């Protein structure tokens, strides 16, 4: 479930990031016991939020807030507003299972950990109408 939430956040980030109105930072630590821990910031530019009616468009439940060991908190800097998600160590397998078309996997071979992933952007769950309006607005494009 956590992995699915993370993949949804990454998918939304990819769609919006390509328009230049989003900030997505991940700070992950891969541990020797095949767990991953860290934090990520998912935030929209304040100008984009203004065009979307204000407020954070991300549902924090989609970012894993309802999962054990995951905390969310508001994030804000001078240009972006959003959510910071922090999570305690999660086993590689918690990232490697989920919906068809969405994969994120961590694999260890000795001292080398390989991270790979795929996101299905055509699953109909992301409404890009506001994004298209933002991109076509001469004041924001």
SULDAMO-V882404 format. One record per residue. RES is the residue in three letters. SS is DSSP state (h for helix, s for strand, l for the rest). OMEGA is omega as a letter, one per 20 degrees, with the letter a starting at -180 (NA if undefined). Layout:
BEGIN
res=(RES | RES)
ss=(SS | SS)
omega=(OMEGA | OMEGA)
END
This chain:
BEGIN
res=(UNK | UNK | UNK | UNK | UNK | UNK | UNK | UNK | UNK | UNK | UNK | UNK | UNK | UNK | UNK | UNK | UNK | UNK | UNK | UNK | UNK | UNK | UNK | UNK | UNK | UNK | UNK | UNK | UNK | UNK | UNK | UNK | UNK | UNK | UNK | UNK | UNK | UNK | UNK | UNK | UNK | UNK | UNK | UNK | UNK | UNK | UNK | UNK | UNK | UNK | UNK | UNK | UNK | UNK | UNK | UNK | UNK | UNK | UNK | UNK | UNK | UNK | UNK | UNK | UNK | UNK | UNK | UNK | UNK | UNK | UNK | UNK | UNK | UNK | UNK | UNK | UNK | UNK | UNK | UNK | UNK | UNK | UNK | UNK | UNK | UNK | UNK | UNK | UNK | UNK | UNK | UNK | UNK | UNK | UNK | UNK | UNK | UNK | UNK | UNK | UNK | UNK | UNK | UNK | UNK | UNK | UNK | UNK | UNK | UNK | UNK | UNK | UNK | UNK | UNK | UNK | UNK | UNK | UNK | UNK | UNK | UNK | UNK | UNK | UNK | UNK | UNK | UNK | UNK | UNK | UNK | UNK | UNK | UNK | UNK | UNK | UNK | UNK | UNK | UNK | UNK)
ss=(l | h | h | h | h | h | h | h | h | h | h | h | h | h | h | h | h | l | l | l | l | s | s | s | s | s | s | s | s | s | l | l | l | l | s | s | s | s | s | s | s | s | s | s | s | h | h | h | h | h | h | l | l | l | l | l | l | l | l | h | h | h | h | l | l | l | l | l | l | s | s | s | s | s | s | s | l | l | l | s | s | s | s | s | s | s | s | s | s | s | s | h | h | h | h | l | l | l | l | l | l | l | s | s | s | s | s | s | s | l | l | s | s | s | s | s | s | s | l | l | l | l | l | l | l | l | l | l | h | h | h | h | h | h | h | h | l | l | l | l | l)
omega=(r | a | r | r | r | a | r | r | r | r | r | r | a | a | a | a | a | r | r | a | a | r | r | r | r | r | a | r | r | a | a | a | r | r | r | r | r | a | r | r | r | a | r | r | a | r | r | r | r | r | r | r | r | a | r | a | a | r | a | r | r | r | r | a | a | a | r | r | a | r | r | r | r | r | r | r | a | a | a | r | a | a | r | r | r | r | r | a | r | r | r | a | r | r | a | r | r | a | r | r | r | a | r | a | r | r | a | r | a | r | a | r | r | r | r | a | r | a | r | r | a | a | r | a | a | r | a | a | a | r | r | r | r | a | a | r | a | r | a | a | NA)
END
